[in-house]
Amino acid sequence: MELRWYFVLMVTAAIAISYFDRQTLPVAIKAIQRTIPISNQQFSYLTSAFLLAYAAMYIGGGRLLDRLGTRLGFTLIMVWWSAACALQGLATGFTLLLVALLLLGMGEGGAFPAAVRVVAEWIEPEERSTAMGIINAGTAVGSVLAAPVVTRIVVTLGWRWVFFVAGGVGIAWVAWWGMSYRSSAVVSSRTLDARVLGAQLTFAELIGMNSVRAVVFAKFMSDSAWYFLLLWLPKYLYDARGFDMKQMGNYAWIPYAASGVGSFAGGYLSSRLLRNGRSLDAARKIALGLSAAFMPVVMLVPLVPVPAAIVLFSIAFFCQQSWSGLIMTLPADIFPLSAVGTVSGLVGVGGAIGGVIFGLVAGQLLGHGFGYGTLFVFVGLFHLIGYSAILLFAGKIEPLRADDLREIESGG
């Protein structure tokens, strides 16, 4: 295997671990509630605690990576979140769970900025969306494994061991990463010039760019839907469809598996369009548009029996993760490596804030007599709104030149 794809595989494994870790609580929630009473509103606070910290450290983690470099930065990030995941196993009440999830979110906030940096550092533009699609498929691997593995550990060892095992796997990855990863040594003079200028851009200058604001908003909308689907799907199946732990282990993995296929398919389609002569702008926007177009199928979930509902969830998960891999490729498409982590962090924080806000709204609505059907209507529309923002305000997707960066710095 080529070294660059070996590193992509390593990052895919890290993203899989991150999604397994964040799914441990939702999948084990039924068992945890027998020890620690947790209401719907409290569950929304737990998911929001994770996402608030995730949002805050998306920016901090991205900036940290741009300063420390990918190898050291990702090492510190993974050690932090693995320890935080294990801490949940020591919880005896709601408060410690809340603290542990805050710490988990702080650590995981650097995962995708690190992934985008690896792609920007090692992969050529023609293959970046494919590489990012493969990495994003790690979200599905972790989520698919979560339901059967967590339920098996709960049944055999008890719910606390779920978190201890997950934290241990993360520490093992750190050892693998530390022994294997190195930075790319190939930097052209033109690229180096852009990197030097990119490192000098401030948060204010980046946020002032229309393209950055449009992509951040699009991520805000799409992740409002994604985090609801990701974190509330197990609870929906428990509450609205009467699933027990065995049924959860047997069926809940299917939409997550579909999300992995979608991750790869969206990236592959965009790379294929690029190789066939489409511009970078067209290749990204066509694939993003197709991903958004089918999200409204989730509105039909409450109207159909369980097997059909699983199919509809699978379509939505497929399209969402196709979208996600593509939108997280955009910072690497546009910005030099020295700014990729920071811009990825800004995009990610937009998504995490969307997840926080809609998660709290979901808890409030469900607590005041509204059904899941109302929430699925919103979820079905969010990607279309985000895609409209990209079309209207993002401008042309293409790499910034050194002259463009100088103009931004000068306030032009």
Secondary structure, 3 states (H helix, E strand, C coil): CCHHHHHHHHHHHHHHHHHHHHHHHHHHHHHHHCCCCCCHHHHHHHHHHHHHHHHHHHHHHHHHHHHHCHHHHHHHHHHHHHHHHHHHHHCCCHHHHHHHHHHHHHHHCCHHHHHHHHHHHHCCHHHHHHHHHHHHHHHHHHHHHHHHHHHHHHHHHCHHHHHHHHHHHHHHHHHHHHHHCCCCCCCCHHHHHHHHHHHCCCHHHHHCCHHHHHHHHHHHHHHHHHHHHHHHHHHHHHHCCCCCHHHHHHHCHHHHHHHHHHHHHHHHHHHHHHHCCCCHHHHHHHHHHHHHHCHHHHHHHHHCCHHHHHHHHHHHHHHHHHHHHHHCCHHHHHCCHHHHHHHHHHHHHHHHHHHHHHHHHHHHHHHCCCCHHHHHHHHHHHHHHHHHHHHHHCCCCCCCCHHHHHHHHCCC
